[in-house]
């Protein structure tokens, strides 16, 4: 079965959603999942579609950017489809559609994935170089651990009689971090470990 997915980001793009629906129907889609939602928001129709499709089905989209927000997102979606033995077809892919049920389509997807991996590695390399440079110039301090930033609050709550487990819950940090802070300021130190959680 051919199953279509269409998405636009806002209600202002109604014509775009209608155009996608028209293209998907023309491609032979028997069932459509359409939504107007930003790619970074929860895409309920996409989730419903991924639950709906079965072995032998093909997910059809008009463009890749309607389906995935990034290469990593695309590869995650394709992995989910592959576990269900469902292929992907992208209608407008520089002249000819991408279809993962064919050898050429699988190759194209592998190239897209490799480019995405390369981009991620280049970004991380630039980030590492920037950190080294900032350290050499004395400008890089790093991020202070969350528990250390909340040390005064931890000590105040402990002084009010709040138990370490409750302090951790209230401040959104780990219980071990609470004990570490209390131990470093001498607020009963290791004795806190005997407090009932």
Residue pairs with C-beta under 8 A, 6 or more apart in sequence:
1 30
1 31
1 53
1 54
1 56
1 57
1 58
2 27
2 28
2 29
2 30
2 57
2 58
2 60
2 89
3 29
3 30
3 31
3 32
3 33
3 49
3 52
3 53
3 57
3 58
3 59
3 60
4 21
4 24
4 25
4 27
4 29
4 31
4 32
4 33
4 59
4 60
4 61
5 24
5 32
5 33
5 34
5 45
5 46
5 49
5 59
5 60
5 61
5 66
5 67
6 17
6 20
6 21
6 24
6 32
6 33
6 34
6 35
6 61
6 62
6 66
7 17
7 20
7 34
7 35
7 36
7 37
7 39
7 43
7 45
7 46
7 66
7 67
8 14
8 16
8 17
8 20
8 36
8 66
9 36
9 37
9 38
9 39
10 36
10 38
11 36
13 36
14 36
17 34
17 36
19 62
20 34
20 62
20 66
21 32
21 34
23 62
23 91
24 32
24 60
24 61
24 62
24 91
25 32
27 60
27 89
27 91
29 60
31 52
33 45
33 46
33 48
33 49
33 52
34 45
35 43
35 44
35 45
35 46
37 43
37 44
37 45
39 65
39 68
39 69
40 69
46 67
46 77
49 59
50 77
50 80
50 81
53 59
53 81
53 84
53 86
54 84
54 86
55 84
55 85
55 86
56 85
56 86
57 84
57 86
57 87
58 86
58 87
58 88
58 89
58 99
58 101
59 67
59 81
59 86
59 87
59 88
59 89
60 89
60 90
60 91
61 67
61 88
61 89
61 90
61 91
62 90
62 91
62 92
63 90
63 91
63 92
64 74
64 90
64 93
64 98
67 74
67 77
67 88
67 90
68 74
68 77
70 116
71 112
71 113
71 115
71 116
71 117
71 119
72 116
72 120
74 112
74 113
74 116
75 113
75 116
77 88
78 88
78 100
78 109
81 87
81 88
81 100
87 99
87 100
87 101
87 105
88 98
88 99
88 100
88 105
88 109
89 97
89 98
89 99
89 100
89 101
89 105
90 97
90 98
90 99
91 97
93 108
98 105
98 108
98 109
99 105
100 106
100 109
131 140
134 140
145 177
146 172
146 173
146 177
147 154
147 173
147 174
147 177
147 178
147 180
147 181
148 181
150 171
150 173
150 181
151 181
151 184
151 185
153 171
154 167
154 171
154 178
154 181
154 182
155 181
155 182
155 185
155 187
157 166
157 167
157 170
157 171
158 164
158 167
158 182
158 187
158 192
159 187
162 170
163 195
163 196
163 197
164 175
164 178
164 179
164 182
164 192
164 195
164 197
165 175
165 197
167 178
168 174
168 175
168 177
168 178
171 178
175 197
179 192
179 193
182 188
182 189
182 192
183 189
183 190
183 192
